[in-house]
Amino acid sequence: MSFHSTAAQLATLAEGESHASISPFMTGGGALVILLLLLWITTRFNRDR
């Protein structure tokens, strides 16, 4: 992938044209689940408090 094609894809993404198969709710929900899992793991290992 060249720099020019990468820049063109990022410019298209910045304009708001999203891919049809990417659901914002699935993306946000997945990110929330991952962050909650990381928070749970962090609190399990941080027992010195």
mmCIF entry with sequence, helices, sheets and N, C-alpha, C, O atoms, coordinates in Angstrom:
data_MODEL
# 
_entry.id   MODEL 
# 
_entity.id                         1 
_entity.type                       polymer 
_entity.pdbx_number_of_molecules   1 
# 
_entity_poly.entity_id                      1 
_entity_poly.type                           'polypeptide(L)' 
_entity_poly.nstd_linkage                   no 
_entity_poly.nstd_monomer                   no 
_entity_poly.pdbx_seq_one_letter_code       MSFHSTAAQLATLAEGESHASISPFMTGGGALVILLLLLWITTRFNRDR 
_entity_poly.pdbx_seq_one_letter_code_can   MSFHSTAAQLATLAEGESHASISPFMTGGGALVILLLLLWITTRFNRDR 
_entity_poly.pdbx_strand_id                 A 
# 
loop_
_entity_poly_seq.entity_id 
_entity_poly_seq.num 
_entity_poly_seq.mon_id 
_entity_poly_seq.hetero 
1 1  MET n 
1 2  SER n 
1 3  PHE n 
1 4  HIS n 
1 5  SER n 
1 6  THR n 
1 7  ALA n 
1 8  ALA n 
1 9  GLN n 
1 10 LEU n 
1 11 ALA n 
1 12 THR n 
1 13 LEU n 
1 14 ALA n 
1 15 GLU n 
1 16 GLY n 
1 17 GLU n 
1 18 SER n 
1 19 HIS n 
1 20 ALA n 
1 21 SER n 
1 22 ILE n 
1 23 SER n 
1 24 PRO n 
1 25 PHE n 
1 26 MET n 
1 27 THR n 
1 28 GLY n 
1 29 GLY n 
1 30 GLY n 
1 31 ALA n 
1 32 LEU n 
1 33 VAL n 
1 34 ILE n 
1 35 LEU n 
1 36 LEU n 
1 37 LEU n 
1 38 LEU n 
1 39 LEU n 
1 40 TRP n 
1 41 ILE n 
1 42 THR n 
1 43 THR n 
1 44 ARG n 
1 45 PHE n 
1 46 ASN n 
1 47 ARG n 
1 48 ASP n 
1 49 ARG n 
# 
_struct_asym.id          A 
_struct_asym.entity_id   1 
# 
loop_
_struct_conf.conf_type_id 
_struct_conf.id 
_struct_conf.pdbx_PDB_helix_id 
_struct_conf.beg_label_comp_id 
_struct_conf.beg_label_asym_id 
_struct_conf.beg_label_seq_id 
_struct_conf.pdbx_beg_PDB_ins_code 
_struct_conf.end_label_comp_id 
_struct_conf.end_label_asym_id 
_struct_conf.end_label_seq_id 
_struct_conf.pdbx_end_PDB_ins_code 
_struct_conf.beg_auth_comp_id 
_struct_conf.beg_auth_asym_id 
_struct_conf.beg_auth_seq_id 
_struct_conf.end_auth_comp_id 
_struct_conf.end_auth_asym_id 
_struct_conf.end_auth_seq_id 
_struct_conf.pdbx_PDB_helix_class 
_struct_conf.details 
_struct_conf.pdbx_PDB_helix_length 
HELX_P HELX_P1 AA1 PHE A 3  ? ALA A 14 ? PHE A 3  ALA A 14 1 ? 12 
HELX_P HELX_P2 AA2 PRO A 24 ? PHE A 45 ? PRO A 24 PHE A 45 1 ? 22 
# 
_struct_conf_type.id          HELX_P 
_struct_conf_type.criteria    ? 
_struct_conf_type.reference   ? 
# 
loop_
_atom_site.group_PDB 
_atom_site.id 
_atom_site.type_symbol 
_atom_site.label_atom_id 
_atom_site.label_alt_id 
_atom_site.label_comp_id 
_atom_site.label_asym_id 
_atom_site.label_entity_id 
_atom_site.label_seq_id 
_atom_site.pdbx_PDB_ins_code 
_atom_site.Cartn_x 
_atom_site.Cartn_y 
_atom_site.Cartn_z 
_atom_site.occupancy 
_atom_site.B_iso_or_equiv 
_atom_site.pdbx_formal_charge 
_atom_site.auth_seq_id 
_atom_site.auth_comp_id 
_atom_site.auth_asym_id 
_atom_site.auth_atom_id 
_atom_site.pdbx_PDB_model_num 
ATOM 1   N N  . MET A 1 1  ? 0.844   -1.167 0.000  1.00 0.00 ? 1  MET A N  1 
ATOM 2   C CA . MET A 1 1  ? 0.000   0.000  0.000  1.00 0.00 ? 1  MET A CA 1 
ATOM 3   C C  . MET A 1 1  ? 0.902   1.247  0.000  1.00 0.00 ? 1  MET A C  1 
ATOM 4   O O  . MET A 1 1  ? 1.789   1.390  0.841  1.00 0.00 ? 1  MET A O  1 
ATOM 5   N N  . SER A 1 2  ? 0.658   2.107  -0.930 1.00 0.00 ? 2  SER A N  1 
ATOM 6   C CA . SER A 1 2  ? 1.503   3.288  -1.029 1.00 0.00 ? 2  SER A CA 1 
ATOM 7   C C  . SER A 1 2  ? 0.968   4.413  -0.148 1.00 0.00 ? 2  SER A C  1 
ATOM 8   O O  . SER A 1 2  ? -0.162  4.369  0.339  1.00 0.00 ? 2  SER A O  1 
ATOM 9   N N  . PHE A 1 3  ? 1.797   5.395  0.035  1.00 0.00 ? 3  PHE A N  1 
ATOM 10  C CA . PHE A 1 3  ? 1.409   6.548  0.849  1.00 0.00 ? 3  PHE A CA 1 
ATOM 11  C C  . PHE A 1 3  ? 0.216   7.271  0.233  1.00 0.00 ? 3  PHE A C  1 
ATOM 12  O O  . PHE A 1 3  ? -0.684  7.719  0.944  1.00 0.00 ? 3  PHE A O  1 
ATOM 13  N N  . HIS A 1 4  ? 0.216   7.380  -1.097 1.00 0.00 ? 4  HIS A N  1 
ATOM 14  C CA . HIS A 1 4  ? -0.864  8.097  -1.781 1.00 0.00 ? 4  HIS A CA 1 
ATOM 15  C C  . HIS A 1 4  ? -2.207  7.388  -1.589 1.00 0.00 ? 4  HIS A C  1 
ATOM 16  O O  . HIS A 1 4  ? -3.211  8.042  -1.307 1.00 0.00 ? 4  HIS A O  1 
ATOM 17  N N  . SER A 1 5  ? -2.239  6.073  -1.735 1.00 0.00 ? 5  SER A N  1 
ATOM 18  C CA . SER A 1 5  ? -3.504  5.356  -1.581 1.00 0.00 ? 5  SER A CA 1 
ATOM 19  C C  . SER A 1 5  ? -3.977  5.380  -0.125 1.00 0.00 ? 5  SER A C  1 
ATOM 20  O O  . SER A 1 5  ? -5.178  5.441  0.141  1.00 0.00 ? 5  SER A O  1 
ATOM 21  N N  . THR A 1 6  ? -3.040  5.332  0.802  1.00 0.00 ? 6  THR A N  1 
ATOM 22  C CA . THR A 1 6  ? -3.404  5.412  2.213  1.00 0.00 ? 6  THR A CA 1 
ATOM 23  C C  . THR A 1 6  ? -3.995  6.776  2.534  1.00 0.00 ? 6  THR A C  1 
ATOM 24  O O  . THR A 1 6  ? -5.002  6.870  3.235  1.00 0.00 ? 6  THR A O  1 
ATOM 25  N N  . ALA A 1 7  ? -3.377  7.828  2.025  1.00 0.00 ? 7  ALA A N  1 
ATOM 26  C CA . ALA A 1 7  ? -3.883  9.185  2.251  1.00 0.00 ? 7  ALA A CA 1 
ATOM 27  C C  . ALA A 1 7  ? -5.263  9.363  1.623  1.00 0.00 ? 7  ALA A C  1 
ATOM 28  O O  . ALA A 1 7  ? -6.126  10.025 2.200  1.00 0.00 ? 7  ALA A O  1 
ATOM 29  N N  . ALA A 1 8  ? -5.474  8.782  0.455  1.00 0.00 ? 8  ALA A N  1 
ATOM 30  C CA . ALA A 1 8  ? -6.774  8.888  -0.211 1.00 0.00 ? 8  ALA A CA 1 
ATOM 31  C C  . ALA A 1 8  ? -7.848  8.156  0.596  1.00 0.00 ? 8  ALA A C  1 
ATOM 32  O O  . ALA A 1 8  ? -8.973  8.642  0.712  1.00 0.00 ? 8  ALA A O  1 
ATOM 33  N N  . GLN A 1 9  ? -7.511  7.000  1.150  1.00 0.00 ? 9  GLN A N  1 
ATOM 34  C CA . GLN A 1 9  ? -8.482  6.260  1.961  1.00 0.00 ? 9  GLN A CA 1 
ATOM 35  C C  . GLN A 1 9  ? -8.806  7.014  3.244  1.00 0.00 ? 9  GLN A C  1 
ATOM 36  O O  . GLN A 1 9  ? -9.961  7.046  3.670  1.00 0.00 ? 9  GLN A O  1 
ATOM 37  N N  . LEU A 1 10 ? -7.801  7.618  3.861  1.00 0.00 ? 10 LEU A N  1 
ATOM 38  C CA . LEU A 1 10 ? -8.054  8.385  5.082  1.00 0.00 ? 10 LEU A CA 1 
ATOM 39  C C  . LEU A 1 10 ? -8.895  9.622  4.796  1.00 0.00 ? 10 LEU A C  1 
ATOM 40  O O  . LEU A 1 10 ? -9.742  9.995  5.607  1.00 0.00 ? 10 LEU A O  1 
ATOM 41  N N  . ALA A 1 11 ? -8.673  10.255 3.658  1.00 0.00 ? 11 ALA A N  1 
ATOM 42  C CA . ALA A 1 11 ? -9.474  11.418 3.287  1.00 0.00 ? 11 ALA A CA 1 
ATOM 43  C C  . ALA A 1 11 ? -10.922 11.014 3.049  1.00 0.00 ? 11 ALA A C  1 
ATOM 44  O O  . ALA A 1 11 ? -11.840 11.735 3.439  1.00 0.00 ? 11 ALA A O  1 
ATOM 45  N N  . THR A 1 12 ? -11.130 9.878  2.417  1.00 0.00 ? 12 THR A N  1 
ATOM 46  C CA . THR A 1 12 ? -12.491 9.378  2.207  1.00 0.00 ? 12 THR A CA 1 
ATOM 47  C C  . THR A 1 12 ? -13.155 9.057  3.530  1.00 0.00 ? 12 THR A C  1 
ATOM 48  O O  . THR A 1 12 ? -14.333 9.356  3.723  1.00 0.00 ? 12 THR A O  1 
ATOM 49  N N  . LEU A 1 13 ? -12.418 8.457  4.434  1.00 0.00 ? 13 LEU A N  1 
ATOM 50  C CA . LEU A 1 13 ? -12.950 8.125  5.749  1.00 0.00 ? 13 LEU A CA 1 
ATOM 51  C C  . LEU A 1 13 ? -13.304 9.389  6.532  1.00 0.00 ? 13 LEU A C  1 
ATOM 52  O O  . LEU A 1 13 ? -14.312 9.417  7.238  1.00 0.00 ? 13 LEU A O  1 
ATOM 53  N N  . ALA A 1 14 ? -12.489 10.421 6.415  1.00 0.00 ? 14 ALA A N  1 
ATOM 54  C CA . ALA A 1 14 ? -12.724 11.669 7.140  1.00 0.00 ? 14 ALA A CA 1 
ATOM 55  C C  . ALA A 1 14 ? -13.947 12.404 6.621  1.00 0.00 ? 14 ALA A C  1 
ATOM 56  O O  . ALA A 1 14 ? -14.555 13.186 7.352  1.00 0.00 ? 14 ALA A O  1 
ATOM 57  N N  . GLU A 1 15 ? -14.316 12.162 5.363  1.00 0.00 ? 15 GLU A N  1 
ATOM 58  C CA . GLU A 1 15 ? -15.481 12.838 4.799  1.00 0.00 ? 15 GLU A CA 1 
ATOM 59  C C  . GLU A 1 15 ? -16.786 12.252 5.300  1.00 0.00 ? 15 GLU A C  1 
ATOM 60  O O  . GLU A 1 15 ? -17.849 12.827 5.065  1.00 0.00 ? 15 GLU A O  1 
ATOM 61  N N  . GLY A 1 16 ? -16.728 11.134 5.978  1.00 0.00 ? 16 GLY A N  1 
ATOM 62  C CA . GLY A 1 16 ? -17.929 10.578 6.570  1.00 0.00 ? 16 GLY A CA 1 
ATOM 63  C C  . GLY A 1 16 ? -18.546 9.438  5.796  1.00 0.00 ? 16 GLY A C  1 
ATOM 64  O O  . GLY A 1 16 ? -19.589 8.928  6.206  1.00 0.00 ? 16 GLY A O  1 
ATOM 65  N N  . GLU A 1 17 ? -17.957 9.015  4.703  1.00 0.00 ? 17 GLU A N  1 
ATOM 66  C CA . GLU A 1 17 ? -18.490 7.893  3.957  1.00 0.00 ? 17 GLU A CA 1 
ATOM 67  C C  . GLU A 1 17 ? -18.013 6.616  4.638  1.00 0.00 ? 17 GLU A C  1 
ATOM 68  O O  . GLU A 1 17 ? -16.831 6.275  4.580  1.00 0.00 ? 17 GLU A O  1 
ATOM 69  N N  . SER A 1 18 ? -18.935 5.918  5.280  1.00 0.00 ? 18 SER A N  1 
ATOM 70  C CA . SER A 1 18 ? -18.539 4.714  6.005  1.00 0.00 ? 18 SER A CA 1 
ATOM 71  C C  . SER A 1 18 ? -18.833 3.480  5.178  1.00 0.00 ? 18 SER A C  1 
ATOM 72  O O  . SER A 1 18 ? -19.645 3.509  4.254  1.00 0.00 ? 18 SER A O  1 
ATOM 73  N N  . HIS A 1 19 ? -18.176 2.424  5.517  1.00 0.00 ? 19 HIS A N  1 
ATOM 74  C CA . HIS A 1 19 ? -18.378 1.156  4.837  1.00 0.00 ? 19 HIS A CA 1 
ATOM 75  C C  . HIS A 1 19 ? -19.721 0.583  5.263  1.00 0.00 ? 19 HIS A C  1 
ATOM 76  O O  . HIS A 1 19 ? -20.105 0.716  6.425  1.00 0.00 ? 19 HIS A O  1 
ATOM 77  N N  . ALA A 1 20 ? -20.436 -0.048 4.351  1.00 0.00 ? 20 ALA A N  1 
ATOM 78  C CA . ALA A 1 20 ? -21.780 -0.526 4.626  1.00 0.00 ? 20 ALA A CA 1 
ATOM 79  C C  . ALA A 1 20 ? -21.806 -1.630 5.683  1.00 0.00 ? 20 ALA A C  1 
ATOM 80  O O  . ALA A 1 20 ? -22.796 -1.764 6.402  1.00 0.00 ? 20 ALA A O  1 
ATOM 81  N N  . SER A 1 21 ? -20.750 -2.414 5.789  1.00 0.00 ? 21 SER A N  1 
ATOM 82  C CA . SER A 1 21 ? -20.771 -3.541 6.717  1.00 0.00 ? 21 SER A CA 1 
ATOM 83  C C  . SER A 1 21 ? -20.320 -3.166 8.125  1.00 0.00 ? 21 SER A C  1 
ATOM 84  O O  . SER A 1 21 ? -20.367 -4.011 9.019  1.00 0.00 ? 21 SER A O  1 
ATOM 85  N N  . ILE A 1 22 ? -19.886 -1.934 8.353  1.00 0.00 ? 22 ILE A N  1 
ATOM 86  C CA . ILE A 1 22 ? -19.413 -1.524 9.675  1.00 0.00 ? 22 ILE A CA 1 
ATOM 87  C C  . ILE A 1 22 ? -20.543 -0.791 10.390 1.00 0.00 ? 22 ILE A C  1 
ATOM 88  O O  . ILE A 1 22 ? -20.929 0.311  10.002 1.00 0.00 ? 22 ILE A O  1 
ATOM 89  N N  . SER A 1 23 ? -21.062 -1.415 11.431 1.00 0.00 ? 23 SER A N  1 
ATOM 90  C CA . SER A 1 23 ? -22.122 -0.796 12.218 1.00 0.00 ? 23 SER A CA 1 
ATOM 91  C C  . SER A 1 23 ? -21.508 0.009  13.354 1.00 0.00 ? 23 SER A C  1 
ATOM 92  O O  . SER A 1 23 ? -20.671 -0.513 14.090 1.00 0.00 ? 23 SER A O  1 
ATOM 93  N N  . PRO A 1 24 ? -21.904 1.261  13.513 1.00 0.00 ? 24 PRO A N  1 
ATOM 94  C CA . PRO A 1 24 ? -21.354 2.058  14.622 1.00 0.00 ? 24 PRO A CA 1 
ATOM 95  C C  . PRO A 1 24 ? -21.706 1.469  15.988 1.00 0.00 ? 24 PRO A C  1 
ATOM 96  O O  . PRO A 1 24 ? -20.918 1.570  16.929 1.00 0.00 ? 24 PRO A O  1 
ATOM 97  N N  . PHE A 1 25 ? -22.877 0.859  16.098 1.00 0.00 ? 25 PHE A N  1 
ATOM 98  C CA . PHE A 1 25 ? -23.270 0.268  17.373 1.00 0.00 ? 25 PHE A CA 1 
ATOM 99  C C  . PHE A 1 25 ? -22.430 -0.960 17.697 1.00 0.00 ? 25 PHE A C  1 
ATOM 100 O O  . PHE A 1 25 ? -22.067 -1.175 18.853 1.00 0.00 ? 25 PHE A O  1 
ATOM 101 N N  . MET A 1 26 ? -22.121 -1.763 16.691 1.00 0.00 ? 26 MET A N  1 
ATOM 102 C CA . MET A 1 26 ? -21.273 -2.934 16.923 1.00 0.00 ? 26 MET A CA 1 
ATOM 103 C C  . MET A 1 26 ? -19.850 -2.502 17.271 1.00 0.00 ? 26 MET A C  1 
ATOM 104 O O  . MET A 1 26 ? -19.215 -3.096 18.141 1.00 0.00 ? 26 MET A O  1 
ATOM 105 N N  . THR A 1 27 ? -19.355 -1.475 16.597 1.00 0.00 ? 27 THR A N  1 
ATOM 106 C CA . THR A 1 27 ? -18.012 -0.976 16.878 1.00 0.00 ? 27 THR A CA 1 
ATOM 107 C C  . THR A 1 27 ? -17.932 -0.412 18.296 1.00 0.00 ? 27 THR A C  1 
ATOM 108 O O  . THR A 1 27 ? -17.005 -0.724 19.044 1.00 0.00 ? 27 THR A O  1 
ATOM 109 N N  . GLY A 1 28 ? -18.902 0.413  18.657 1.00 0.00 ? 28 GLY A N  1 
ATOM 110 C CA . GLY A 1 28 ? -18.927 0.995  19.996 1.00 0.00 ? 28 GLY A CA 1 
ATOM 111 C C  . GLY A 1 28 ? -19.133 -0.051 21.071 1.00 0.00 ? 28 GLY A C  1 
ATOM 112 O O  . GLY A 1 28 ? -18.499 0.000  22.125 1.00 0.00 ? 28 GLY A O  1 
ATOM 113 N N  . GLY A 1 29 ? -20.027 -1.009 20.807 1.00 0.00 ? 29 GLY A N  1 
ATOM 114 C CA . GLY A 1 29 ? -20.271 -2.077 21.764 1.00 0.00 ? 29 GLY A CA 1 
ATOM 115 C C  . GLY A 1 29 ? -19.048 -2.963 21.953 1.00 0.00 ? 29 GLY A C  1 
ATOM 116 O O  . GLY A 1 29 ? -18.725 -3.367 23.070 1.00 0.00 ? 29 GLY A O  1 
ATOM 117 N N  . GLY A 1 30 ? -18.373 -3.258 20.846 1.00 0.00 ? 30 GLY A N  1 
ATOM 118 C CA . GLY A 1 30 ? -17.150 -4.059 20.938 1.00 0.00 ? 30 GLY A CA 1 
ATOM 119 C C  . GLY A 1 30 ? -16.058 -3.342 21.709 1.00 0.00 ? 30 GLY A C  1 
ATOM 120 O O  . GLY A 1 30 ? -15.351 -3.948 22.514 1.00 0.00 ? 30 GLY A O  1 
ATOM 121 N N  . ALA A 1 31 ? -15.924 -2.035 21.456 1.00 0.00 ? 31 ALA A N  1 
ATOM 122 C CA . ALA A 1 31 ? -14.927 -1.250 22.185 1.00 0.00 ? 31 ALA A CA 1 
ATOM 123 C C  . ALA A 1 31 ? -15.257 -1.194 23.672 1.00 0.00 ? 31 ALA A C  1 
ATOM 124 O O  . ALA A 1 31 ? -14.363 -1.279 24.515 1.00 0.00 ? 31 ALA A O  1 
ATOM 125 N N  . LEU A 1 32 ? -16.544 -1.050 23.995 1.00 0.00 ? 32 LEU A N  1 
ATOM 126 C CA . LEU A 1 32 ? -16.956 -1.010 25.393 1.00 0.00 ? 32 LEU A CA 1 
ATOM 127 C C  . LEU A 1 32 ? -16.643 -2.331 26.097 1.00 0.00 ? 32 LEU A C  1 
ATOM 128 O O  . LEU A 1 32 ? -16.130 -2.337 27.216 1.00 0.00 ? 32 LEU A O  1 
ATOM 129 N N  . VAL A 1 33 ? -16.953 -3.444 25.441 1.00 0.00 ? 33 VAL A N  1 
ATOM 130 C CA . VAL A 1 33 ? -16.683 -4.755 26.030 1.00 0.00 ? 33 VAL A CA 1 
ATOM 131 C C  . VAL A 1 33 ? -15.183 -4.944 26.256 1.00 0.00 ? 33 VAL A C  1 
ATOM 132 O O  . VAL A 1 33 ? -14.771 -5.429 27.310 1.00 0.00 ? 33 VAL A O  1 
ATOM 133 N N  . ILE A 1 34 ? -14.368 -4.563 25.274 1.00 0.00 ? 34 ILE A N  1 
ATOM 134 C CA . ILE A 1 34 ? -12.914 -4.704 25.409 1.00 0.00 ? 34 ILE A CA 1 
ATOM 135 C C  . ILE A 1 34 ? -12.386 -3.842 26.552 1.00 0.00 ? 34 ILE A C  1 
ATOM 136 O O  . ILE A 1 34 ? -11.558 -4.297 27.341 1.00 0.00 ? 34 ILE A O  1 
ATOM 137 N N  . LEU A 1 35 ? -12.859 -2.602 26.645 1.00 0.00 ? 35 LEU A N  1 
ATOM 138 C CA . LEU A 1 35 ? -12.394 -1.726 27.722 1.00 0.00 ? 35 LEU A CA 1 
ATOM 139 C C  . LEU A 1 35 ? -12.834 -2.227 29.097 1.00 0.00 ? 35 LEU A C  1 
ATOM 140 O O  . LEU A 1 35 ? -12.071 -2.151 30.059 1.00 0.00 ? 35 LEU A O  1 
ATOM 141 N N  . LEU A 1 36 ? -14.061 -2.737 29.189 1.00 0.00 ? 36 LEU A N  1 
ATOM 142 C CA . LEU A 1 36 ? -14.506 -3.290 30.468 1.00 0.00 ? 36 LEU A CA 1 
ATOM 143 C C  . LEU A 1 36 ? -13.708 -4.527 30.846 1.00 0.00 ? 36 LEU A C  1 
ATOM 144 O O  . LEU A 1 36 ? -13.398 -4.736 32.019 1.00 0.00 ? 36 LEU A O  1 
ATOM 145 N N  . LEU A 1 37 ? -13.376 -5.346 29.857 1.00 0.00 ? 37 LEU A N  1 
ATOM 146 C CA . LEU A 1 37 ? -12.545 -6.521 30.120 1.00 0.00 ? 37 LEU A CA 1 
ATOM 147 C C  . LEU A 1 37 ? -11.158 -6.098 30.604 1.00 0.00 ? 37 LEU A C  1 
ATOM 148 O O  . LEU A 1 37 ? -10.633 -6.684 31.551 1.00 0.00 ? 37 LEU A O  1 
ATOM 149 N N  . LEU A 1 38 ? -10.564 -5.100 29.975 1.00 0.00 ? 38 LEU A N  1 
ATOM 150 C CA . LEU A 1 38 ? -9.262  -4.609 30.420 1.00 0.00 ? 38 LEU A CA 1 
ATOM 151 C C  . LEU A 1 38 ? -9.337  -4.019 31.829 1.00 0.00 ? 38 LEU A C  1 
ATOM 152 O O  . LEU A 1 38 ? -8.419  -4.193 32.630 1.00 0.00 ? 38 LEU A O  1 
ATOM 153 N N  . LEU A 1 39 ? -10.425 -3.327 32.124 1.00 0.00 ? 39 LEU A N  1 
ATOM 154 C CA . LEU A 1 39 ? -10.603 -2.783 33.472 1.00 0.00 ? 39 LEU A CA 1 
ATOM 155 C C  . LEU A 1 39 ? -10.712 -3.902 34.496 1.00 0.00 ? 39 LEU A C  1 
ATOM 156 O O  . LEU A 1 39 ? -10.122 -3.815 35.572 1.00 0.00 ? 39 LEU A O  1 
ATOM 157 N N  . TRP A 1 40 ? -11.459 -4.948 34.172 1.00 0.00 ? 40 TRP A N  1 
ATOM 158 C CA . TRP A 1 40 ? -11.602 -6.090 35.082 1.00 0.00 ? 40 TRP A CA 1 
ATOM 159 C C  . TRP A 1 40 ? -10.260 -6.777 35.307 1.00 0.00 ? 40 TRP A C  1 
ATOM 160 O O  . TRP A 1 40 ? -9.915  -7.114 36.439 1.00 0.00 ? 40 TRP A O  1 
ATOM 161 N N  . ILE A 1 41 ? -9.502  -6.986 34.227 1.00 0.00 ? 41 ILE A N  1 
ATOM 162 C CA . ILE A 1 41 ? -8.183  -7.619 34.350 1.00 0.00 ? 41 ILE A CA 1 
ATOM 163 C C  . ILE A 1 41 ? -7.256  -6.767 35.213 1.00 0.00 ? 41 ILE A C  1 
ATOM 164 O O  . ILE A 1 41 ? -6.538  -7.287 36.068 1.00 0.00 ? 41 ILE A O  1 
ATOM 165 N N  . THR A 1 42 ? -7.279  -5.451 34.983 1.00 0.00 ? 42 THR A N  1 
ATOM 166 C CA . THR A 1 42 ? -6.418  -4.550 35.754 1.00 0.00 ? 42 THR A CA 1 
ATOM 167 C C  . THR A 1 42 ? -6.759  -4.599 37.243 1.00 0.00 ? 42 THR A C  1 
ATOM 168 O O  . THR A 1 42 ? -5.862  -4.635 38.085 1.00 0.00 ? 42 THR A O  1 
ATOM 169 N N  . THR A 1 43 ? -8.050  -4.601 37.566 1.00 0.00 ? 43 THR A N  1 
ATOM 170 C CA . THR A 1 43 ? -8.430  -4.626 38.978 1.00 0.00 ? 43 THR A CA 1 
ATOM 171 C C  . THR A 1 43 ? -8.143  -5.978 39.611 1.00 0.00 ? 43 THR A C  1 
ATOM 172 O O  . THR A 1 43 ? -7.922  -6.033 40.821 1.00 0.00 ? 43 THR A O  1 
ATOM 173 N N  . ARG A 1 44 ? -8.135  -7.056 38.866 1.00 0.00 ? 44 ARG A N  1 
ATOM 174 C CA . ARG A 1 44 ? -7.804  -8.383 39.416 1.00 0.00 ? 44 ARG A CA 1 
ATOM 175 C C  . ARG A 1 44 ? -6.320  -8.458 39.771 1.00 0.00 ? 44 ARG A C  1 
ATOM 176 O O  . ARG A 1 44 ? -5.957  -9.065 40.779 1.00 0.00 ? 44 ARG A O  1 
ATOM 177 N N  . PHE A 1 45 ? -5.467  -7.851 38.960 1.00 0.00 ? 45 PHE A N  1 
ATOM 178 C CA . PHE A 1 45 ? -4.030  -7.918 39.212 1.00 0.00 ? 45 PHE A CA 1 
ATOM 179 C C  . PHE A 1 45 ? -3.544  -6.869 40.197 1.00 0.00 ? 45 PHE A C  1 
ATOM 180 O O  . PHE A 1 45 ? -2.442  -6.994 40.732 1.00 0.00 ? 45 PHE A O  1 
ATOM 181 N N  . ASN A 1 46 ? -4.338  -5.844 40.448 1.00 0.00 ? 46 ASN A N  1 
ATOM 182 C CA . ASN A 1 46 ? -3.933  -4.757 41.333 1.00 0.00 ? 46 ASN A CA 1 
ATOM 183 C C  . ASN A 1 46 ? -4.545  -4.974 42.717 1.00 0.00 ? 46 ASN A C  1 
ATOM 184 O O  . ASN A 1 46 ? -5.453  -4.249 43.124 1.00 0.00 ? 46 ASN A O  1 
ATOM 185 N N  . ARG A 1 47 ? -4.044  -5.970 43.428 1.00 0.00 ? 47 ARG A N  1 
ATOM 186 C CA . ARG A 1 47 ? -4.617  -6.323 44.741 1.00 0.00 ? 47 ARG A CA 1 
ATOM 187 C C  . ARG A 1 47 ? -3.906  -5.636 45.900 1.00 0.00 ? 47 ARG A C  1 
ATOM 188 O O  . ARG A 1 47 ? -4.242  -5.897 47.055 1.00 0.00 ? 47 ARG A O  1 
ATOM 189 N N  . ASP A 1 48 ? -2.958  -4.787 45.636 1.00 0.00 ? 48 ASP A N  1 
ATOM 190 C CA . ASP A 1 48 ? -2.212  -4.158 46.734 1.00 0.00 ? 48 ASP A CA 1 
ATOM 191 C C  . ASP A 1 48 ? -2.966  -2.957 47.317 1.00 0.00 ? 48 ASP A C  1 
ATOM 192 O O  . ASP A 1 48 ? -2.459  -2.334 48.249 1.00 0.00 ? 48 ASP A O  1 
ATOM 193 N N  . ARG A 1 49 ? -4.121  -2.616 46.822 1.00 0.00 ? 49 ARG A N  1 
ATOM 194 C CA . ARG A 1 49 ? -4.856  -1.494 47.364 1.00 0.00 ? 49 ARG A CA 1 
ATOM 195 C C  . ARG A 1 49 ? -5.908  -1.916 48.329 1.00 0.00 ? 49 ARG A C  1 
ATOM 196 O O  . ARG A 1 49 ? -6.619  -1.072 48.875 1.00 0.00 ? 49 ARG A O  1 
# 
